Amino acid sequence: MSETHPNGDGHELSNTTTNTPIIRRLKESTLPLVDYPPGFSRKVVAEVVATFLLVFVTCGAASLTTSDDRKVSQLGASVAGGLIVTVMIYAVGHISGAHMNPAVTLAFATVGHFPWIQVPVYAAAQLTGSISASFALRVLLDQEKHLGTTTPSGTDLQALIMEIIVTFCMMFVTSAVATDSKAVGELAGIAVGSAVCITSILAGPVSGGSMNPARTIGPALASNNYKAIWVYIIGPITGTISGVLCYSFIRHTDRPIQSVSSFKLRRMKSNDESVVAKNSLSFV
């Protein structure tokens, strides 16, 4: 015998009615687990590890640019930054999207390619990786006081404008290879890594070429140096959002603008992680 229970009008609905496929689908669509699907913890751990290695390499190389006996050139530091980005994209891009950057996560959420509810978790993971790497460098390179901190070499305004422009460039390329099916290919990681390398070479002498709030906040905490830190939070966020909006506006598509986004695919097919991973790749 099927159970019955009253609805809002005082009538009774049978369990058979409330358990139809359509009703079950509506119920499932409201579950919090859809926003944090199975395997989400692996994505968070991947972001922690990837951001740790990103900051460890980039800030470690930047620290050694001021060392007399172990000097790394500015060019070498920029190349190291681009290479570690490329490596991490191929290593964890299929797991977490390899954001490694709160500004990138925020930008993708802005255009619907990433769920807003997951943004704070990703940002916390990225900051955890960055801070951990920075304090590890402090232990290993205790004589290097700045630990790869990014500070303006000129005025704060010059550094801010530079950070906005180079981050825009990086995010424009990232948006192309991460969201456009016509641009995605096996060389996606190389494209993004090259963009990071090129922009770092240009921005390094002016602003330090951060392009990443996490990359700045970690070393700032470890070295207790907060000079113009706001530049490296406002600049990258402005640049990434501008870059992703610009590419979203000009991108070519054969389908109407209301085509299904990766976020909607995640909600519709939360039990199919392979589909989610394929449609939510969004690098650095």
C-alpha positions as CSV (number, residue, x, y, z in Angstrom):
1,M,0.0,0.0,0.0
2,S,1.4,3.4,-0.9
3,E,1.6,6.0,1.8
4,T,-0.2,9.3,1.5
5,H,0.5,12.8,2.9
6,P,-1.3,16.1,2.6
7,N,-0.2,18.8,0.2
8,G,-0.6,22.5,0.7
9,D,-4.3,22.4,-0.2
10,G,-5.2,19.8,2.3
11,H,-5.5,17.1,-0.4
12,E,-3.5,13.9,-0.2
13,L,-0.7,12.9,-2.6
14,S,0.4,9.3,-2.9
15,N,4.1,8.3,-2.6
16,T,3.7,7.0,-6.2
17,T,3.0,10.5,-7.4
18,T,5.8,12.2,-5.4
19,N,8.4,9.7,-6.6
20,T,7.8,10.0,-10.3
21,P,11.0,10.7,-12.3
22,I,10.1,14.3,-12.9
23,I,9.5,15.0,-9.1
24,R,12.7,13.1,-8.2
25,R,14.7,15.2,-10.7
26,L,13.3,18.4,-9.2
27,K,14.2,17.3,-5.7
28,E,17.7,16.3,-6.8
29,S,18.3,19.6,-8.5
30,T,17.9,21.4,-5.2
31,L,20.3,19.2,-3.2
32,P,23.4,21.0,-1.9
33,L,25.4,18.0,-3.1
34,V,24.9,19.2,-6.7
35,D,27.0,22.3,-5.8
36,Y,29.7,20.1,-4.2
37,P,29.6,16.9,-6.3
38,P,31.3,13.7,-5.5
39,G,35.0,14.2,-6.0
40,F,35.0,17.9,-5.2
41,S,37.4,17.3,-2.3
42,R,39.9,16.0,-4.9
43,K,39.6,19.2,-6.9
44,V,40.3,21.2,-3.7
45,V,43.4,19.2,-2.9
46,A,44.6,19.6,-6.5
47,E,44.2,23.3,-6.2
48,V,46.2,23.4,-3.0
49,V,49.0,21.3,-4.5
50,A,49.1,23.1,-7.8
51,T,49.2,26.6,-6.2
52,F,51.8,25.5,-3.7
53,L,54.1,24.4,-6.5
54,L,53.3,27.5,-8.6
55,V,54.2,29.9,-5.8
56,F,57.2,27.8,-4.6
57,V,58.8,27.9,-8.1
58,T,57.9,31.5,-9.1
59,C,58.7,33.1,-5.8
60,G,61.7,30.9,-5.3
61,A,63.1,32.0,-8.6
62,A,62.2,35.6,-7.9
63,S,63.9,35.4,-4.5
64,L,67.1,34.3,-6.2
65,T,67.2,37.2,-8.6
66,T,68.6,39.3,-5.8
67,S,71.1,36.8,-4.6
68,D,74.7,37.5,-5.5
69,D,76.0,33.9,-5.4
70,R,72.9,32.1,-6.6
71,K,71.5,34.7,-8.9
72,V,68.6,33.9,-11.3
73,S,68.0,36.4,-14.1
74,Q,64.7,38.2,-14.5
75,L,64.3,36.3,-17.8
76,G,65.0,33.0,-16.0
77,A,62.4,33.8,-13.3
78,S,59.8,34.6,-16.0
79,V,60.5,31.4,-17.9
80,A,60.3,29.3,-14.7
81,G,56.9,30.9,-14.0
82,G,55.6,30.0,-17.4
83,L,56.9,26.5,-17.3
84,I,55.4,25.7,-13.9
85,V,52.0,26.9,-15.1
86,T,52.3,24.7,-18.2
87,V,53.3,21.7,-16.1
88,M,50.5,22.2,-13.6
89,I,47.9,22.5,-16.3
90,Y,48.8,19.2,-17.8
91,A,49.1,17.7,-14.3
92,V,45.8,18.7,-12.7
93,G,43.9,20.6,-15.4
94,H,41.7,17.5,-15.9
95,I,41.0,17.3,-12.1
96,S,40.4,20.8,-10.9
97,G,40.8,23.0,-14.0
98,A,44.2,24.2,-12.6
99,H,43.0,27.7,-11.7
100,M,45.8,28.3,-9.1
101,N,44.5,31.9,-9.0
102,P,41.5,33.4,-7.1
103,A,41.1,36.1,-9.8
104,V,40.8,33.4,-12.5
105,T,38.2,31.5,-10.5
106,L,36.2,34.7,-9.9
107,A,36.4,35.6,-13.6
108,F,35.1,32.2,-14.7
109,A,32.2,32.5,-12.2
110,T,31.4,35.9,-13.6
111,V,30.6,34.4,-17.0
112,G,28.9,31.3,-15.7
113,H,31.7,28.8,-16.3
114,F,32.2,28.1,-12.6
115,P,29.6,27.9,-9.8
116,W,29.7,30.9,-7.4
117,I,29.1,28.7,-4.4
118,Q,32.5,26.9,-5.0
119,V,34.5,30.2,-5.4
120,P,35.2,30.7,-1.7
121,V,36.4,27.1,-1.4
122,Y,38.7,27.3,-4.4
123,A,40.1,30.7,-3.2
124,A,40.7,29.2,0.3
125,A,42.6,26.3,-1.3
126,Q,44.7,28.6,-3.5
127,L,45.6,30.8,-0.5
128,T,46.5,27.8,1.6
129,G,48.8,26.5,-1.1
130,S,50.4,30.0,-1.6
131,I,50.9,30.6,2.1
132,S,52.4,27.2,2.7
133,A,54.8,27.6,-0.2
134,S,55.9,31.0,1.0
135,F,56.7,29.8,4.6
136,A,58.5,26.8,3.1
137,L,60.7,29.3,1.1
138,R,61.2,31.3,4.3
139,V,62.7,28.2,6.0
140,L,64.8,27.3,2.9
141,L,65.9,30.8,1.9
142,D,66.0,32.6,5.3
143,Q,68.6,35.0,4.1
144,E,66.4,36.2,1.2
145,K,64.2,38.7,3.0
146,H,61.7,39.5,0.3
147,L,60.8,35.9,-0.6
148,G,59.5,36.9,-4.1
149,T,57.2,39.6,-2.9
150,T,55.7,41.8,-5.6
151,T,56.1,45.6,-5.0
152,P,56.0,48.5,-7.5
153,S,59.3,49.7,-8.8
154,G,57.6,53.0,-9.7
155,T,54.3,54.4,-8.6
156,D,51.4,52.4,-7.4
157,L,49.3,53.6,-10.4
158,Q,51.9,52.4,-12.9
159,A,52.0,49.0,-11.2
160,L,48.2,48.8,-11.1
161,I,47.8,49.6,-14.8
162,M,50.5,47.1,-15.7
163,E,48.9,44.4,-13.6
164,I,45.5,45.0,-15.3
165,I,46.9,44.9,-18.8
166,V,49.1,41.8,-18.4
167,T,46.4,39.9,-16.5
168,F,43.9,40.8,-19.2
169,C,46.3,39.3,-21.8
170,M,46.8,36.1,-19.7
171,M,43.0,35.7,-19.1
172,F,42.1,36.4,-22.7
173,V,44.3,33.5,-23.8
174,T,43.1,31.3,-21.0
175,S,39.5,32.0,-21.9
176,A,40.1,31.0,-25.5
177,V,41.7,27.6,-24.7
178,A,39.5,26.8,-21.7
179,T,36.0,27.7,-22.9
180,D,36.0,27.7,-26.7
181,S,35.7,24.3,-28.3
182,K,37.3,25.7,-31.5
183,A,40.5,26.7,-29.6
184,V,40.9,23.7,-27.2
185,G,43.8,21.4,-28.2
186,E,46.7,19.5,-26.9
187,L,48.8,22.7,-26.8
188,A,46.4,24.5,-24.4
189,G,48.9,24.3,-21.5
190,I,51.7,25.6,-23.7
191,A,49.6,28.5,-24.8
192,V,48.7,29.6,-21.3
193,G,52.2,29.1,-20.0
194,S,53.7,31.1,-22.8
195,A,51.2,33.9,-22.1
196,V,52.3,33.9,-18.5
197,C,56.0,33.9,-19.4
198,I,55.7,36.7,-22.0
199,T,53.7,39.0,-19.7
200,S,56.0,38.3,-16.8
201,I,59.0,39.4,-18.8
202,L,57.2,42.7,-19.6
203,A,55.7,43.4,-16.2
204,G,58.5,42.1,-14.0
205,P,60.6,45.4,-14.0
206,V,57.4,47.5,-13.4
207,S,55.1,45.6,-11.0
208,G,56.8,42.2,-10.5
209,G,54.3,40.5,-12.8
210,S,52.1,38.9,-10.2
211,M,48.8,38.5,-12.1
212,N,47.6,36.5,-9.1
213,P,46.4,37.7,-5.7
214,A,47.4,34.4,-4.1
215,R,50.9,34.7,-5.5
216,T,51.3,38.1,-3.8
217,I,49.5,37.4,-0.5
218,G,51.5,34.4,0.5
219,P,54.9,36.0,0.2
220,A,53.6,39.2,1.8
221,L,52.5,37.2,4.9
222,A,55.8,35.2,5.1
223,S,58.0,38.3,4.7
224,N,55.7,40.7,6.6
225,N,55.8,43.1,3.7
226,Y,52.4,44.5,2.6
227,K,53.6,47.5,0.5
228,A,50.9,48.3,-2.1
229,I,49.3,44.9,-1.7
230,W,46.0,46.3,-2.8
231,V,47.5,46.8,-6.3
232,Y,48.0,43.0,-6.6
233,I,44.4,42.3,-5.6
234,I,42.5,44.9,-7.5
235,G,44.7,44.8,-10.6
236,P,44.5,41.0,-11.3
237,I,40.8,40.8,-10.5
238,T,40.0,43.7,-12.9
239,G,42.2,42.2,-15.6
240,T,40.8,38.7,-15.4
241,I,37.2,39.8,-15.4
242,S,37.9,42.2,-18.3
243,G,39.7,39.5,-20.2
244,V,37.1,36.9,-19.9
245,L,34.3,39.3,-20.7
246,C,36.1,40.5,-23.8
247,Y,36.7,37.0,-25.1
248,S,33.1,36.0,-24.3
249,F,31.9,38.9,-26.4
250,I,34.0,38.2,-29.5
251,R,34.2,34.4,-29.4
252,H,32.8,32.5,-32.4
253,T,30.0,30.1,-31.8
254,D,27.8,28.1,-34.1
255,R,25.1,27.9,-31.5
256,P,22.9,30.6,-29.8
257,I,24.3,32.6,-27.0
258,Q,22.2,30.6,-24.5
259,S,24.1,27.4,-25.1
260,V,24.6,25.2,-22.1
261,S,27.5,26.4,-19.9
262,S,29.8,24.1,-18.0
263,F,28.1,25.1,-14.7
264,K,24.7,24.0,-16.1
265,L,26.2,20.7,-17.3
266,R,27.6,20.1,-13.9
267,R,24.2,20.6,-12.3
268,M,22.5,18.4,-15.0
269,K,25.1,15.6,-14.9
270,S,26.6,15.9,-11.5
271,N,26.9,12.1,-11.3
272,D,29.0,11.9,-14.4
273,E,32.3,13.3,-13.4
274,S,34.0,12.6,-16.7
275,V,31.5,15.0,-18.4
276,V,32.0,17.6,-15.7
277,A,35.8,17.5,-16.0
278,K,35.7,17.8,-19.7
279,N,33.5,20.8,-19.7
280,S,34.9,22.7,-16.8
281,L,38.6,22.9,-17.7
282,S,39.7,26.4,-17.0
283,F,43.4,27.0,-16.6
284,V,45.4,29.4,-14.5
